[in-house]
Amino acid sequence: MAKRNTWTRDENLALISYALVLDFALRRDLKVNKRECIRQLQSDVLSARTRGSIEAKMMNLSHAAVQCGDEAIPGYKAAGNFQRCLIQMWENRNDEYDIEAFAKLAVTLKPRKQTQRKVAA
């Protein structure tokens, strides 16, 4: 069996920053390229993590958010197996998140293309 590496505080903070980017985008009707965000994370603090492990951890974080009385993270169904520290980190997210990681991910946001509906004459 492969050795499981515990997620570090910095890795968890990077994921919380990513979750805040998703929330920020949703509230402003901006499009988020999840793959690009994950690539950004993998090129920095999450370089030792696979895309699948990041996606799974985001589902864990989504569950922690729900446990704190918030909505699930957009695009990530809540999954129950999570580090208990995620709850505390989620509750303190406005004080502790990694502003540098947030800024790097925020540049990947794009306005949604407005589709014009044809009006029947």
N, C-alpha and C positions, 0 to 999 in steps of 0.2 A: 504494500500500500504506500502511496506517495505521502511524503511528509506534508502536513498542513501547516502553513505559516499564518500566524495570527496577524490580523490587520493592525497596522500601527495607527497611532493618533493622527499623524500627518496624512496617512492614506484616507482615514475616515473623514478628516476635514476637507480633503480634496473632493470626496464624494458629496459631502454636504454642500460645498460650493457649486458642484454640478447640479444638485437638486434645486438650489436657489436660482440658478440660471434657468432651469426648466420652468420653475414657478414664475419667475420674472417674465419669461417669454410668453407663457400662457396668459398671464394677466394683460399683456400688451398686444396680443394676437400676432406674435412674431413666430416665424418658423424656426425650428431647432433641428439641426442635423445631428442626431444622436451619435452616429458613427464618427463624425468629425470631432465631436466633443470627447468621445472616448479615446480617439487617436491622440488628441491634445493631452489628455490625462496620462496616456501610456508613454508619451514622449517626455514626461516629467516625473512627477512623484509616484505614479503607478506603473513605472516601466517594468516591474517584475510581475505584473498581473496580466492575465489574459482578458480578452474582451468578455468571454463568458463569465469569468470570476467577477468582473466589474458589474456586469448586468445582474448577476445573482446578488451581489452585495447591495446594489441599488434596490432590489426587491426587499432585502432585509431592512434597509433604511426606510423604505416606504412603510413597512410594518411598524417600525419604531415611531414614525410620524403619526400613524393611525393610533398607536398606543398613547400618544401624547394629546390626542383629541384633534389632530389636524387631518386634512385630506391626504389620501395616498399621493405619492409623487407621480405627476403626469407621465404616463407611458410605462410605469413599473407597478405591476400588481404586487400587493403586499404578500410577503412570504415570511413565515414565522420564526425561522432559525436565525437569530441575530445576537450580536454582542450586546450585553446589557448597557455598556457604556454609550451605545448609540442613542439610547433614550436621553441620557443627560446631555450628550453633545447636541442632539436635535433641539432640546429645550433651550440650550444656550447658543443656538446657531447664529443669532444676530450679533453676539459678542465675540465669537470665536472663529467664524469661518475665515478661510484663507482668501483675502481680498485679491492677492496676486493671481491665484488660480481662477477666481471668479472673473476677473478682468480678461484673462486669456480666453476663457470659454465664451464670454459675452461677445467677443468680436466675431464669433461664428454665427450669431443671430442675424436673420434677414427678415425684412417685412414679408408678410404673406402676399402673394400676388392676388390682386383683386380681380375677381371674375365678374364680368358684366353679364347680367342676366338680360336676355332678350324679352322685351315687354311686348305682349300680344297687342296688336293694334286694333 
